[in-house]
Amino acid sequence: MKRKCSKLTICKYPLDNPSIGLQCFKSDIRFRRQAIISVDQLPDSRRVILLALKRQGPSTIAQLAHPLQLTGEAVRQQLLQLQREGWIESRVARGDERGRTGRPATRYNLTEAGDHLFPKSYDLLNVAVIDAVAQELGPDAAVRVLKRVCDDRVSIEEKTLQGMPLESRVEALKGLYAPADPYMTSERVDDGFLLVERNCPFFNTAMRRPTLCSVSVNALTRLLGVRVERDETFQSGAGRCVFHIYANEPIDAKEWDFTLEDELPKHGVRT
């Protein structure tokens, strides 16, 4: 029997949390042992170069060296390291320096990953959009948007999970948020499995609008074909999310309809 989409309750927390930072950014850079998510975490010698590029835009070595009171060679060495780390890129400036003779100047600029080292307010925008959809189009519209996000996630993941036994699917879904996620682990328990996430990539948004977590719960339920619910949550102060996968409570993934997490039947409760 299909479940009907339910109403969305809008919470009214202020959008003024200053601790906004990059939570999840996918780039072509290989995973580092210690993820750097802020320009302030870089060594001073490289941070000043990035700050100058942010203020000045694409710049040559000479244009960076003079205001920073550094030698050209010192700047060059820092630029090489920043380029290896993927924070900047170099481009030969052709035709933009009239009257210049000799080799064209090389300009350095922030890459997309480098720009994400600077403060962003994606979380504030996410919360504002969620609230605007619900307020302007109605709570049901907000639920439909979350359902669409869930559908898209399921359509991406289900192709690689076909034919896998439950345990293998659980292992594969440790990468639900990020490939080779070092912060997601799985455990075997008497009635199934636990997926434990210690680094929510949507933390700031999810803390303000917990309904967002309904996407993960519904997606895991459909992809695993069994009931899934959260035993522990970041919102409750647990410092992690624990998704309890009940191996002996199958569901029909094709008939499953998106439902907000707080309106899903709890384990052991008959409806």
Secondary structure, DSSP 4 states (H G I P E B T S, - for coil): -PPPP---PPP---S--S---------SSPPPSS---SGGGS-HHHHHHHHHHHHH-SB-HHHHHHHHT--HHHHHHHHHHHHHTTSEEEEEE-SSSTT--SSPEEEEEE-HHHHTTS---HHHHHHHHHHHHHHHH-HHHHHHHHHHHHHHHHHHHHHHHTT--HHHHHHHGGGSSSTT-TTEEEEEETTEEEEEESS-TTHHHHHH-GGGHHHHHHHHHHHHTEEEEEEE-TTTT-SSEEEEEEEEEE--TTT-----GGGSPPTT---
